[in-house]
Amino acid sequence: MFENVKEENVVEQTLGTSKSDVVEVSGELSPTTSIDIDDTPINYLNPNLFDDIKVINKDELDIEKSNENKDQELDELYASTFGDISEHTLIQGRVVGMNDRDVLIDIGFKSEGIIDRSEFDKNDLPKIGDQVEVYLEFIEDAGGNTILSKEKADFMKRWRALKEAFDSEKIIKGKIIRRIKGGLIVDLGVVQAFLPGSQVDVRPIQDFDLYLEKEIELRIVKFNEARKNIVVSHKIILEDSLKEQREALFKELEIGSIMEGRVKNITDFGVFVDLGGIDGLLHITDLSWGRVNHPSEIINLNDKITVKIIEYDQERKRVSLGLKQLTPHPWEDVETKFPIGNIVKGRVVSLTNYGCFIELEPGIEGLIHHSEISWTKHIKNPSEVYSMGDEVDAKVLSIDSDERKISLGVKQLIPDPWDKIEEKYMVGTVHEVKIKNLTQFGAFAELEDDIDGLIHVSDMSWTKIIRHPKEIVEKGQKLEVRILEVSRENRRISLGYRQVTDDPWPELVDYFESGKEVSGEIIRILDKGIITLLENDVEGIIPFGKMSKKDRRNLAGQYEIGANLSGIVMKVSPEDKKVILFKEELAGTIKRTSANDEVKQYLKNQNTGSGEKLELPQELINLASQVEEEVSEKSSEDTESNNEEEN
């Protein structure tokens, strides 16, 4: 079309061109040049206008179209010689050449493909002209070569065959080549598969090495196309073969029937027994009438045993077996075998916080309560005395056949030392003891092996108020004590340390006579008074008079612990181990010219003998009572503080 347009333009230019007159210009006549143009119009209706254009008729057009069709057929014929070739597919090829390194394969492409010669079996090399199926990796590599693979072709052919076997659940054969964690690797011919250890046999395998290099029948149970992973099983084939046998055996089962079987597997909770196609569970509680910690204590793997059918579920295909049910129950004649009062021997099979269980024979156990272990020791836990597996002698205390309980005792094997304790340790006698332990309320002292007595804090000193035993005694110290009380029923002995010496208070009452002025070292300053240590380890109390708390604090601040302070004896209290004193400076705002003189005069006017009770003013008595209460409270606080420090 573009050629025709070009030709028309040429025609138009030709027709539009006319002859022009050439005018000779004389340089003499004029310096300019003039051109005449023919303005004659073109006649487009002139029949001779297109005489110079080539004209093609219909026959010539048909010939040209025929030639174009022939060219297209040749192109298609040429393209068909290459076939349908694409990468990563299996194709057929013909061996056209071979050298020491490569094998040339004609796959119908413009160039031959190359396969490494090592991919062929040395004993089965192809010959020139042989047809082989190959895998096309690359149509052209960087060097322009077509790369083929024989190994990948074999893998894909085998993979397709295994896929068909998986879909049809067909049984195949494979050779076990090596062992790995969790199972075995099987060679299926070019392709390898995984055989889990649990899928080798219907019973657990102890030694997988026995299967190496052996060929066995398998069935593919898992086929992963994406990951090229295959899992096979030999167990599923065996189970299928045992299915009919299992169905027939279930129809013959009866509760109570006796059967023989082989131990197939041992677990923590029981034993699985192969009854010939059916697996039954022999629970650990049905192994023996006695206590069994683990089934392996009684049964070994692959043992042949006789069991009793105690229950079965045909729908769920479960069978419960019993071994102990083959023998009589041991409790049937327990009272005859273990009469009350007899001494028996057993083995410790369990320890609890309340006692230990002794196995007398399989299925019969007795309990030794922790209170029945010793006459004298306080056993908190039997593990302090016994360990698992210890052989123990004990005495039968009681039997309850209905509850299947036997009570045993160990301490009953020896006489009770407390039976003659009152005769051996009579009240009032003095004995040497050893301090074993200190507590807040007193000290435990050992009189003899496993016989202890308690020295209460109140029985440690005649004159001092003891807040903790460590103020007087220490652990391991030996000293003499007096027996104060013996209780065989409660198994308690009360001891006194101060009772070894005479009571000094009758003499102290005479010594600290009323009105006497005494002095001592300040040992405590309280809110309501001051405590001093007088002679003979006696404490004196000087109470504050009636005054505000602020005045008391100010007054107490004038004195220091350790300083010496004097006062007048007002009252002696042996029960409280105290001497009440009076001091004018601490008496407050009492309107007297001389408080000391008045107290002395008051006491002097009392016509009483030494040690007799005086009728003191109520005001002074109230003050003394308040101080005593404060001292008592302070003593309790100090005791608690000491306990916290010890803890």
C-alpha positions in Angstrom: 0.0 0.0 0.0 2.8 2.3 1.0 4.5 1.5 -2.4 1.3 2.6 -4.3 1.1 5.9 -2.5 4.8 6.5 -3.3 4.1 5.8 -7.0 1.2 8.2 -7.0 3.3 10.9 -5.6 5.8 10.3 -8.3 3.1 10.5 -10.9 1.8 13.7 -9.6 5.3 15.2 -9.6 5.8 14.1 -13.2 2.6 15.5 -14.4 3.0 18.8 -12.5 6.3 19.5 -14.1 6.3 21.8 -17.3 8.9 23.1 -19.5 10.2 26.5 -18.6 11.6 29.1 -20.8 15.3 29.8 -20.2 16.1 33.4 -20.4 19.6 34.4 -21.1 20.5 37.4 -19.0 23.1 39.8 -20.1 25.2 41.2 -17.4 25.3 44.4 -19.3 21.6 44.9 -19.6 20.4 44.0 -16.1 21.9 42.6 -12.8 18.8 40.5 -11.9 17.3 37.2 -13.3 13.6 36.5 -14.0 11.9 32.9 -14.2 8.6 32.2 -16.0 6.4 29.4 -14.4 3.8 27.4 -16.5 0.5 27.7 -14.6 -1.4 25.2 -16.8 -3.8 23.1 -14.6 -3.5 19.2 -14.5 -6.4 17.3 -16.0 -7.1 14.5 -13.7 -9.8 13.1 -16.1 -7.2 12.4 -18.7 -7.3 8.6 -19.4 -3.6 8.6 -19.9 -2.9 9.9 -16.5 -1.9 6.4 -15.0 -0.2 5.0 -18.0 3.1 4.8 -16.1 1.6 2.6 -13.2 1.9 -1.2 -13.2 -1.4 -3.0 -13.1 -1.7 -6.6 -11.6 -4.6 -8.9 -12.6 -6.5 -11.6 -10.5 -4.4 -14.5 -11.7 -1.3 -12.9 -10.6 -2.7 -12.3 -7.1 -3.7 -16.0 -6.8 -0.2 -17.1 -7.6 1.3 -14.8 -5.0 -1.1 -16.0 -2.3 -0.3 -19.7 -3.1 3.4 -18.9 -2.6 2.7 -17.4 0.8 0.8 -20.6 1.9 3.7 -22.8 0.9 6.1 -20.8 3.0 3.9 -21.1 6.1 3.6 -24.9 5.6 7.4 -25.2 5.4 7.7 -23.2 8.7 5.3 -25.5 10.5 7.0 -28.6 9.1 10.3 -27.3 10.4 9.0 -26.4 13.8 7.4 -29.9 14.2 10.8 -31.4 14.0 11.7 -30.0 17.5 8.7 -31.7 19.4 7.2 -30.5 22.7 10.3 -29.8 24.8 10.2 -28.1 28.2 12.6 -28.1 31.2 12.2 -30.4 34.3 10.3 -33.1 32.4 10.9 -36.6 31.2 11.6 -37.1 27.5 12.7 -39.9 25.2 16.1 -39.6 23.5 18.5 -41.6 21.3 22.1 -42.2 22.1 24.2 -40.6 19.2 27.6 -40.4 20.8 29.8 -41.2 23.8 33.2 -40.4 25.1 35.1 -40.9 28.4 33.2 -38.2 30.1 29.8 -37.6 28.5 27.0 -39.3 26.6 25.3 -37.4 23.8 21.6 -37.9 23.5 19.4 -36.7 20.5 16.1 -35.4 22.0 14.9 -33.8 18.7 16.2 -30.4 19.6 18.5 -28.2 17.5 21.4 -29.6 19.5 22.2 -32.8 21.3 21.8 -33.1 25.1 24.7 -34.1 27.4 24.6 -36.6 30.3 27.5 -37.3 32.6 28.7 -40.8 31.9 28.9 -41.5 35.7 25.1 -41.5 35.9 25.0 -44.8 34.0 25.8 -48.1 35.5 29.3 -49.2 34.4 28.1 -52.7 33.6 25.0 -51.4 31.8 26.2 -48.6 29.5 23.8 -47.8 26.6 24.9 -48.3 23.0 24.8 -46.0 20.0 21.2 -45.9 18.8 19.6 -47.1 22.1 16.5 -45.3 23.2 16.7 -43.9 26.8 14.3 -41.9 28.9 16.1 -38.8 30.4 15.3 -35.8 32.5 15.7 -32.4 30.9 17.3 -30.0 33.4 18.3 -27.1 31.2 17.5 -26.5 27.5 20.6 -24.3 27.3 23.1 -23.6 30.0 25.6 -20.8 30.1 27.7 -22.5 27.4 24.7 -23.2 25.2 24.6 -26.9 26.0 21.4 -28.9 26.7 21.8 -30.6 30.1 20.1 -34.0 30.7 20.1 -36.3 33.8 19.7 -40.1 33.9 19.6 -40.3 37.7 16.7 -37.8 38.0 14.8 -39.6 35.3 15.1 -42.9 37.2 14.0 -41.1 40.4 10.9 -39.6 38.8 9.9 -42.9 37.2 10.3 -44.7 40.5 8.5 -41.9 42.3 5.5 -42.2 40.0 5.4 -46.0 40.5 5.5 -45.5 44.3 2.7 -42.9 44.1 0.6 -45.5 42.3 1.4 -48.1 45.0 0.4 -45.6 47.7 -2.9 -44.8 46.0 -3.8 -48.5 45.5 -2.4 -49.5 48.9 -0.2 -52.0 47.2 2.5 -54.0 49.0 6.0 -53.3 47.9 9.4 -54.6 48.9 12.4 -52.7 50.3 15.8 -53.3 51.7 16.8 -51.9 55.1 20.1 -50.2 54.6 20.8 -48.2 57.8 19.5 -47.3 61.2 18.8 -43.7 62.4 17.2 -42.1 65.4 13.6 -43.3 65.7 13.7 -46.0 63.0 15.3 -47.4 59.9 16.0 -46.2 56.3 14.7 -48.4 53.5 15.9 -48.5 49.9 12.9 -48.8 47.6 15.0 -48.6 44.4 16.5 -45.2 43.8 14.1 -43.7 46.3 14.6 -44.1 50.1 11.9 -44.2 52.7 11.6 -44.0 56.5 10.4 -46.9 58.6 9.6 -45.8 62.1 10.6 -48.2 64.9 7.0 -48.6 66.0 6.0 -49.8 62.6 8.6 -52.6 62.2 6.6 -55.2 64.1 3.4 -55.7 66.1 5.6 -56.2 69.2 8.4 -53.8 70.4 11.8 -54.4 68.9 14.8 -54.4 71.2 17.5 -54.7 68.6 17.0 -53.0 65.3 20.3 -54.1 64.0 18.9 -57.5 63.3 16.9 -56.1 60.4 19.8 -54.4 58.6 20.5 -55.6 55.0 17.2 -57.5 55.1 14.4 -57.2 52.5 10.9 -57.0 53.9 7.4 -56.3 52.6 6.1 -52.8 53.2 3.2 -50.6 52.6 3.4 -46.8 52.1 1.4 -45.0 54.8 2.5 -41.5 54.1 3.4 -39.9 50.8 4.5 -36.2 50.7 4.8 -35.0 47.2 6.1 -31.5 48.1 8.9 -32.6 50.4 9.6 -35.9 48.6 9.1 -37.8 51.8 7.8 -41.4 52.1 6.9 -43.3 55.3 6.4 -47.0 55.2 5.1 -49.7 57.6 5.6 -53.4 58.0 3.4 -53.6 61.1 0.3 -52.7 59.1 0.7 -55.8 56.9 1.1 -58.0 60.0 -2.0 -56.5 61.6 -4.1 -57.1 58.5 -3.0 -60.7 58.5 -3.9 -61.1 62.2 -7.3 -59.3 61.8 -9.3 -62.5 60.9 -7.5 -64.5 63.6 -8.3 -61.7 66.2 -12.0 -61.7 65.3 -12.2 -65.5 65.7 -10.4 -65.3 69.0 -12.7 -62.7 70.4 -15.7 -64.9 69.8 -14.1 -67.6 72.0 -13.2 -65.4 74.9 -14.9 -65.9 78.2 -14.5 -64.2 81.5 -12.7 -66.5 83.9 -11.0 -68.5 81.2 -7.3 -69.3 81.6 -5.0 -68.6 78.6 -1.3 -68.6 77.8 0.4 -65.7 76.3 3.7 -64.0 75.6 4.9 -60.7 77.3 4.9 -58.2 74.4 5.6 -55.0 76.2 6.3 -53.7 79.7 5.2 -50.2 80.8 5.0 -48.4 84.2 1.3 -49.2 84.5 1.3 -52.8 83.4 2.2 -55.5 80.9 0.8 -56.2 77.4 0.4 -59.8 76.7 0.0 -61.3 73.2 -2.7 -64.0 73.4 -2.2 -65.1 69.8 -3.6 -62.2 67.8 -5.1 -60.3 70.6 -3.2 -58.0 73.0 -4.4 -58.0 76.6 -3.4 -55.6 79.4 -2.2 -57.1 82.7 -2.4 -54.1 85.0 0.2 -53.6 87.7 -2.4 -54.0 90.4 -3.3 -57.5 89.0 0.2 -58.8 88.9 0.4 -59.8 92.6 -1.5 -59.6 95.8 1.5 -57.8 97.2 2.9 -54.3 96.5 4.6 -54.0 93.1 6.5 -50.8 92.3 7.2 -51.8 88.6 6.1 -54.8 86.5 9.7 -55.6 85.6 10.2 -56.7 89.3 8.0 -59.8 88.5 7.9 -60.3 84.7 10.4 -60.0 81.9 10.0 -59.2 78.2 9.0 -62.3 76.0 8.2 -64.4 79.1 5.5 -67.0 78.5 2.9 -66.6 81.3 -0.5 -68.0 82.2 -3.2 -65.4 82.9 -6.9 -65.2 83.6 -9.5 -63.3 81.6 -11.1 -60.9 84.1 -12.9 -58.5 81.6 -13.1 -57.8 77.9 -14.8 -55.3 75.6 -15.5 -56.8 72.1 -16.5 -53.4 70.6 -13.3 -51.6 71.8 -11.2 -54.8 71.3 -9.8 -54.6 74.9 -9.0 -57.4 77.2 -8.1 -57.2 80.9 -6.0 -59.9 82.4 -5.1 -61.0 85.9 -2.2 -63.0 87.3 -2.8 -62.7 91.0 -6.3 -64.1 90.5 -4.8 -67.5 89.8 -3.9 -67.8 93.5 -6.2 -67.6 96.6 -6.5 -64.2 98.4 -3.9 -64.1 101.2 -6.3 -62.5 103.7 -8.5 -65.5 103.9 -6.6 -67.0 106.9 -4.6 -64.0 108.1 -5.7 -64.3 111.7 -4.4 -67.9 111.8 -1.1 -67.0 110.2 -0.5 -63.8 112.3 -2.2 -64.2 115.7 -2.4 -61.1 117.9 0.6 -60.9 120.2 3.0 -62.8 118.0 6.3 -61.4 116.8 6.5 -61.2 113.0 9.2 -60.2 110.6 8.7 -58.0 107.5 10.2 -55.6 105.0 9.6 -51.8 104.9 7.7 -51.2 101.6 6.3 -47.7 102.3 7.1 -44.7 104.5 4.6 -42.0 105.4 4.6 -39.1 107.9 2.3 -41.1 110.2 4.0 -44.5 110.0 5.6 -47.2 107.9 4.1 -50.2 106.2 5.7 -53.6 106.6 5.1 -56.4 104.1 4.6 -59.6 106.1 4.0 -61.6 102.9 2.8 -60.7 99.4 -0.6 -59.1 99.8 -0.4 -58.7 103.5 1.0 -55.5 105.1 0.9 -54.1 108.5 1.3 -50.5 109.8 3.7 -49.4 112.5 2.4 -46.1 113.7 5.1 -43.6 114.6 3.8 -43.6 118.2 4.5 -47.3 118.3 8.2 -47.1 117.4 9.7 -45.9 120.8 8.6 -45.7 124.4 10.7 -42.6 125.1 11.6 -40.8 121.8 9.1 -38.6 120.1 9.3 -39.8 116.5 7.9 -37.2 114.2 8.6 -39.2 111.0 9.4 -42.9 110.6 12.1 -42.0 108.1 14.2 -40.9 111.2 14.5 -44.6 112.1 13.7 -46.7 109.1 14.6 -46.8 105.4 12.9 -48.5 102.4 13.7 -52.2 102.3 14.7 -52.5 106.0 13.9 -55.8 107.7 11.9 -55.1 110.8 10.7 -57.3 113.7 7.4 -56.2 115.2 4.6 -57.4 117.4 1.0 -57.9 116.1 -1.2 -55.5 118.1 -4.6 -55.8 116.3 -6.2 -57.2 113.1 -9.2 -56.0 111.2 -10.1 -58.5 108.6 -12.9 -56.5 107.1 -10.8 -53.4 106.6 -7.7 -55.6 105.9 -5.6 -53.7 108.4 -3.0 -55.0 110.8 -1.5 -52.8 113.5 2.1 -53.5 114.5 4.4 -52.2 117.2 8.1 -52.1 117.7 8.4 -50.6 121.1 6.4 -53.5 122.6 9.4 -55.8 122.0 11.1 -54.2 125.0 9.8 -53.3 128.5 8.4 -49.8 129.0 11.0 -47.9 131.0 8.2 -45.7 132.3 6.7 -48.6 134.2 9.2 -48.2 137.0 10.0 -44.5 136.4 8.3 -43.4 139.7 10.4 -45.9 141.7 13.7 -44.9 140.0 13.2 -41.1 140.1 11.3 -40.4 143.3 10.0 -36.9 144.0 12.5 -34.9 146.0 15.6 -36.8 145.0 18.6 -35.0 143.5 20.1 -36.2 140.2 22.8 -35.1 137.8 21.5 -34.2 134.3 22.8 -32.9 131.0 21.1 -30.0 129.2 19.9 -31.3 125.8 17.8 -28.4 124.5 16.7 -24.9 125.3 13.3 -23.5 124.7 11.5 -20.3 125.6 9.7 -21.8 128.6 12.6 -23.9 129.9 15.4 -26.4 129.4 15.1 -30.2 128.7 17.6 -32.2 130.7 18.6 -35.9 130.1 18.3 -38.1 133.1 19.3 -41.2 131.1 19.1 -42.5 127.6 15.8 -41.3 126.1 14.4 -40.1 129.5 14.2 -36.4 129.7 12.8 -33.9 132.2 11.9 -30.2 132.0 13.4 -27.4 134.1 10.9 -24.6 133.8 12.2 -21.0 133.8 10.3 -20.3 137.0 12.3 -23.1 138.7 15.8 -21.9 137.7 16.4 -19.1 140.3 14.9 -18.1 143.7 15.6 -14.4 143.3 16.0 -13.5 139.6 13.2 -13.3 137.1 14.5 -15.5 134.2 13.3 -14.5 130.8 15.1 -17.2 128.9 17.0 -20.4 130.1 20.2 -19.2 128.4 20.6 -16.6 131.2 21.3 -19.5 133.7 22.2 -22.7 131.7 23.6 -23.6 128.3 23.3 -26.6 126.0 25.5 -29.6 127.0 26.0 -28.3 130.6 25.9 -30.8 133.4 24.2 -29.8 136.7 22.2 -31.2 139.6 18.5 -30.9 139.8 15.7 -32.0 142.1 12.7 -34.2 141.0 9.6 -32.1 141.5 7.0 -34.2 139.8 6.7 -37.5 137.9 3.7 -38.4 135.7 3.8 -41.9 134.2 0.5 -41.4 132.4 1.7 -38.2 130.6 5.3 -39.4 130.5 6.6 -36.2 132.0 9.2 -35.3 134.7 9.4 -31.9 136.2 12.8 -30.8 137.4 14.0 -27.9 139.6 17.3 -26.2 139.6 16.7 -23.7 142.3 15.2 -26.3 144.5 18.7 -27.9 145.0 19.4 -25.0 147.4 17.2 -23.6 150.2 14.8 -20.8 149.7 16.6 -17.6 150.7 13.5 -15.4 150.9 12.8 -16.0 154.7 16.2 -14.6 155.4 15.8 -11.9 152.7 12.6 -10.6 154.3 14.5 -10.1 157.5 17.4 -8.5 155.7 15.3 -6.1 153.7 13.3 -4.8 156.7 10.8 -2.1 156.2 12.2 1.4 156.4 15.8 0.3 155.6 17.6 2.4 153.1 19.3 0.3 150.4 21.0 1.0 147.1 21.6 -0.9 143.9 22.6 -0.7 140.2 19.9 0.5 137.8 19.2 -2.3 135.4 15.9 -1.1 133.7 14.1 2.2 133.4 10.3 1.9 132.8 7.5 4.3 132.2 6.2 3.8 135.8 9.4 3.2 137.7 13.0 2.2 137.9 14.3 -1.4 138.5 17.5 -1.8 140.5 19.6 -4.8 141.3 20.1 -5.1 145.1 22.2 -7.4 147.2 21.8 -11.1 146.9 20.6 -10.8 143.3 17.3 -9.3 144.4 15.5 -6.8 142.2 14.1 -3.6 143.7 11.3 -1.4 142.3 11.1 2.3 142.8 7.8 3.5 141.4 7.1 7.0 140.1 4.5 9.1 141.9 1.4 10.6 140.4 2.5 12.8 137.5 2.0 13.3 133.8 3.7 11.1 131.3 5.8 14.0 130.1 7.0 14.6 133.7 7.8 10.9 134.1 9.8 10.9 130.9 11.7 14.0 132.0 12.3 12.4 135.4 13.4 9.1 133.9 15.8 10.9 131.6 17.8 12.0 134.6 18.9 8.5 135.3 21.1 6.1 133.4 21.3 2.3 133.3 24.3 1.2 135.4 24.2 4.1 137.8 23.7 3.6 141.5 20.3 4.5 143.1 19.1 4.2 146.7 15.6 3.9 148.2 13.7 3.0 151.3 12.3 -0.5 151.7 8.5 -0.3 151.7 7.5 -3.9 151.0 9.1 -7.3 150.3 7.2 -9.7 147.8 8.8 -13.2 147.7 6.1 -14.4 145.3 7.1 -11.7 142.7 10.7 -11.9 143.7 10.7 -8.1 144.2 11.5 -5.5 146.9 9.4 -2.3 146.6 11.3 0.9 147.4 10.5 4.5 147.9 12.5 7.6 146.8 11.4 11.2 147.4 12.7 12.5 144.0 10.6 10.0 142.2 7.4 10.3 144.3 6.1 13.4 142.5 4.3 16.5 143.9 3.4 15.1 147.3 3.0 18.0 149.7 5.3 17.0 152.5 8.3 18.7 154.0 10.4 15.6 153.7 8.9 12.5 152.1 11.7 10.3 153.2 11.4 11.4 156.8 7.6 10.8 156.8 7.9 7.3 155.3 10.6 6.5 157.8 8.4 7.9 160.7 5.4 6.1 159.4 7.2 2.8 159.3 8.8 3.5 162.7 5.5 4.0 164.3 4.2 0.6 163.1 4.4 -1.8 166.0 5.2 -4.9 163.9 7.8 -7.6 164.1 10.4 -8.4 161.5 8.9 -9.9 158.3 5.3 -9.1 159.3 3.0 -7.4 156.8 2.7 -3.6 157.1 -0.4 -1.6 156.5 1.0 0.9 154.0 -0.9 3.9 152.6 -3.1 2.9 149.6 -1.4 5.5 147.5 2.0 3.8 147.8 0.4 0.4 147.3 -1.3 1.5 144.1 2.0 2.8 142.7 3.8 -0.4 143.6 1.1 -2.4 141.8 1.3 -0.3 138.7 5.1 -0.8 138.6 4.8 -4.5 139.0 2.3 -4.7 136.1 4.7 -2.7 134.0 7.6 -4.9 134.9 5.6 -8.0 134.0 4.7 -6.4 130.6 8.3 -5.4 130.0 9.5 -8.9 130.9 7.1 -10.4 128.3 8.4 -8.0 125.7 12.0 -8.8 126.5 11.2 -12.5 126.2 9.6 -12.1 122.8 12.5 -10.0 121.7 15.0 -12.7 122.8 13.1 -15.4 120.9 13.1 -13.3 117.7 16.9 -12.9 118.0 17.4 -16.6 118.5 15.2 -17.5 115.5 
